[in-house]
Amino acid sequence: MGRPSTFNPEVAERVLARIAEGMSVRAACKLDDLPHWRTFLRWLATADPEQPDGEEKVVGPFDRLRQHYARARELRADARFESADHVMYLLRTKKVDAQAARVMLDAIKWQTGIENARRYGNAVTLRGDKENPVEIRRTPRDLSDEELAAIAQGGLRGTE
């Protein structure tokens, strides 16, 4: 039997479970009768059909898949964080040298920070000093109705 290519929520959940356990999409999709990793990524990129105006908004299967994928990546960050203990064990038992352990831990730190920035990302504090104070140039009251509407729809990123 060939690999599945038609979207199936149960199959997608099996891939997501493996991602949450710490596997990459490629590694997860190599197991069992799961779709090719490119098929899974295509599912993630697929838009749900638009709903007629006036109908109650329903989360479609592909939107749900993207939500579950985001959560699986956060859980994968937790699994990766837990793997840091194993790297330290390998270092203590001299199964890896210090430089190799440093590289592995740096990779774990970077990946966890990307996949779950709220928990593992670097905190950033924005503050000024006497010579360079932080200025807020525009407040919501300064924005036009069009600018507020664009922000509400996710627009105006990077514009002044």
Helices and strands as residue ranges (DSSP letters): H 9-20, H 25-29, H 37-45, H 61-92, H 98-115, H 117-120, G 140-142, H 145-152
